[in-house]
Amino acid sequence: MINDTDIEELKQLTSILLDPNNSVYRLRPEVLALTDLFNHSSQFTFDIANDISDGESLTSDGLAVSPKMAAMCVDDYIRTIMFIRGLNAAIIEKLNVISSRPIHVLYVGCGPFAAQAVPLMTKFTASEVQFTLLDIHNRSLSCVKNVINHFNLASSVCDIINTDAANYVIQADAKPDVIVMEIMQNCLHKEPQVTVSRNLVIQAPSATLVPQSIRIELALINTQNDLAHNQESDSPLSHKVLGEVFCLSKSSILNWQKQPSSNVLTGNKVTIQGPIEQGFQPMLKTQVTIFKEHQISNYDSGLTTPIPLSEYSNAKVDENVQFSYTLGVCPTLVAKVTS
Ligand SMILES: C[S@@+](CC[C@H](N)C(=O)[O-])C[C@H]1O[C@@H](n2cnc3c(N)ncnc32)[C@H](O)[C@@H]1O
């Protein structure tokens, strides 16, 4: 049922979350308030007895997390705010060049709340932006329909699709202007962001891909120093970056198209250049550029928390490491010592 008080609260929260004068690090209460609105409008019921993995799907291209897990992701609040801000900026850029029709946003893996899109539906009119919401889990889509009705947003949604996005064929008359998705973990482990992005970008190469890039770098990191560092301070963390090992972006996807088809994507070769100072170790950092200045990195989110290289390879100082990315049921970065 449509609820005018909740619509007003959603609009107010959206403008607070989008205001660049508000530090993202201070906005967790607003994200919790947003989550409350989503929980009751979606009629999503958590069965406490159930494990968060109940309802997940293991596809041939990676793990699709359960609706419960997808709902819980909203509380990864810096991620959530940065995605909303980045998607907002990507839409504005398209609106500046397309005025003859609404912008079409394809939101892949929308989960039970369509958390990145619903706030923006209160900001842009239906004649400015139309959203297609897609998820592999029908249970999530039933919840999303409740959210859309509760906030009276049906006119902003052109389609709701239940399918595996890795095989989704975009209709010729439904090419998106913006494709947004967050179906990943740190180091692009396990979930199908790479395969799904590839499938969609190849079909709609002029669309803006959000995130614009997901870069994995090898760096020497002292986690104790990092723990003592204030996230909000302007001083950078003392990471010594050794090189980029793998990148997912529109240009890398189009480059892979030029190579023979394979389930292994070639990454870069990086040397673990010593000496390694006391307390430092080689770690893999995931940096997500959602759109332009809207970025998350380091400890902002579970998506960007650094992982020790030792989880992938026993490479030692001054050795060269060749990186690649293997697609399939458990997609993963691979690191091999080489000459
Ligand atoms: C990490 S959750 C993100 C939820 C929400 N978009 C957010 O940002 O809060 C990932 C979502 O992607 C969906 N998903 C995963 N793999 C998928 C696939 N191959 N096709 C369609 N949806 C998929 C999952 O069902 C889940 O809802």
The ligand as a Gaussian input file, in Angstrom:
#p B3LYP/6-31G(d) Opt

LIG

0 1
 C       25.583000      -8.438000      -3.388000
 S       23.881000      -8.545000      -3.789000
 C       23.554000      -6.861000      -4.178000
 C       22.155000      -6.427000      -3.833000
 C       21.861000      -4.957000      -4.134000
 N       22.047000      -4.675000      -5.541000
 C       22.735000      -4.026000      -3.341000
 O       23.662000      -3.459000      -3.933000
 O       22.519000      -3.833000      -2.158000
 C       24.015000      -9.342000      -5.381000
 C       22.689000      -9.612000      -6.065000
 O       22.984000     -10.118000      -7.372000
 C       22.114000     -11.195000      -7.668000
 N       22.803000     -12.054000      -8.650000
 C       23.946000     -12.754000      -8.471000
 N       24.288000     -13.411000      -9.578000
 C       23.338000     -13.121000     -10.494000
 C       23.144000     -13.504000     -11.851000
 N       23.989000     -14.317000     -12.464000
 N       22.060000     -13.021000     -12.502000
 C       21.197000     -12.187000     -11.874000
 N       21.328000     -11.800000     -10.595000
 C       22.385000     -12.249000      -9.907000
 C       21.876000     -11.878000      -6.333000
 O       20.691000     -12.641000      -6.343000
 C       21.821000     -10.656000      -5.391000
 O       20.519000     -10.166000      -5.293000

